[in-house]
Amino acid sequence: MNVKEIIGKRIKELREAQGMSQKELSYGADLDRSYIASVENGQRNISIVNIEKVAIALGVTMKELFNDGEFNKHSKSSK
């Protein structure tokens, strides 16, 4: 799994855990719903600015967003 897929999976996981739709997340983050969908599907390279917007809309810190075992596996395997 590449980093775009890991970030997208994590965003989707956090969004679904809150019972939030892509439309609700896109509204809260001031981003297009199709953009959120492409990020969640690992098709889009999301900027750090938009990662912050998504974290705020999800009500989590950026640390919490990146606090996932997949990130740790990925960073160890890419060294």
N, C-alpha and C positions, 0 to 999 in steps of 0.2 A: 504494500500500500504506500503511495507517495504522500507527501506532506499536504497537498491540496485535498486529497481524499480523507486524510486523517482530520484535518480542520473541519471539512464539510460534515463528516460523520459526527464529530463532537458537537457542532452547532445544532445539527438535527436532533441529536440525543438530548441536549439541554432544552431545546424548544419543545419537543414532544413530552418531556418530563413535566413541563409546566402546562401541558394541554393547549399549547399555543399553535395557531396555524401559521403557515408561511406568510399569509397576507397580514396577520397581526404583527408578526416579527418585522416584516418589511415596513409596515406603517410606523412601528416604534423606533426602527433604526433609520427611517427616512431613506430607504433604498427600495428599488423596484422588486416586486415579488419574483419576477423571472430571474433577477440577479441572485436572490436568496436561493432559489431552486438550483441554479447552476453552481453556486458555491457548495451547497449541500451534496450535490452529485459529483463533486471533485473536478468539475469542468472549468472552473474559473479560479484565477490566482487572485485571491482577496487581499487588498491592501491593509496595512496595519491600521490606517485611519478607519476603514470599514469594519475591521475586527473590533475596534473599540466601540463603534456605534452598535454593533450586534451585541457585544457584551453588556453594554448599558441597557439596551432594549430587553435583554434576557434577565437583567437584574443580577448579574454576576460580575466579579472582577475579572480582569484579563488573566490574572493568575489562576483563578478557578476555571476559566475557559481552557487554559492550557494544562491544567492539572488532570492529566489522563495518562494511563499507562501506555497508550499507543505512541504518544510523543516521546516518552522515555525510550521505548524500543527503537523508534525510528532514529533518534539522535545517536544512540549507541551503535547502530548498524551502519550509519553513514560515515563513521570516523575511520 
